[in-house]
Structures are given as structure tokens and as C-alpha cells.
């Protein structure tokens, strides 16, 4: 019997506490959205590369003596950097990969510029 009275009291107190929480007025939060105009990126277009010309001399077993004499006659020291035909193909592939990566990065910059500045152009064109 004492246990039953204890359970009723605990249950009654729980209901009392829950009801008292419901009686307190809860302020409703209001949310709002502030639209901020996108700032222009102000990134200048990259300048094109101004590369230094490199003189390529193709040295074969038939013309190596002639090439060495020409380099000596011009007063320069010489060192040969050689690649095989397979190495030259790999070098060409690497340069093509570099060009492709530069093109890809340029497209990313253009996409960012279009995102940040393109919307403003469309809005201003629509108001005319």
C-alpha cells in the first residue's frame, strides 16, 4: 500500500512539473534573411606568359662532331641534355598535361567570376 501511494505521489509530481512547464509562455523565435549583394572579385585577368625562346639542336650520331665544333666556335661551354624518342614523347605529354591544367584553372576562375559578377550583370540588364 505504501508503495502504491509512493508511485501515485511520484506520478503526480511528474504531472505537476510537466504542467508548470507548459504554463510558462515560450517566446517564438523569428528568423529572417538578409540578402547581401555579392562583392565583385576584382581579380585581374592573368597576363599571358612571355616565355624565353629555347634553341633546340638535334644531335644524332651522324652530326655530333659538327654540333660540338659549332658550339665551341660560338665560344660557349657545352653540355648535352639528351632524351630518347620515347622520353621526348613523355616530355610532350607532360607539357600537354600542363596546358590542360592551366586551361582547367582558367575555367575555374571564369566560373567564380561568373558566379560573383554574372548575377549583377543579368539583374542590371533586366532593369533597363
Secondary structure, DSSP 8 states (H G I E B T S, - for coil): -HHHHHHHHHHHHHHHHHHHHHHS------------------------------------TTTHHHHHHHHHHTT---------HHHHHHHHHHHHHHHHHHHHHHHHHHHHHIIIIIHHHHHHHHH-
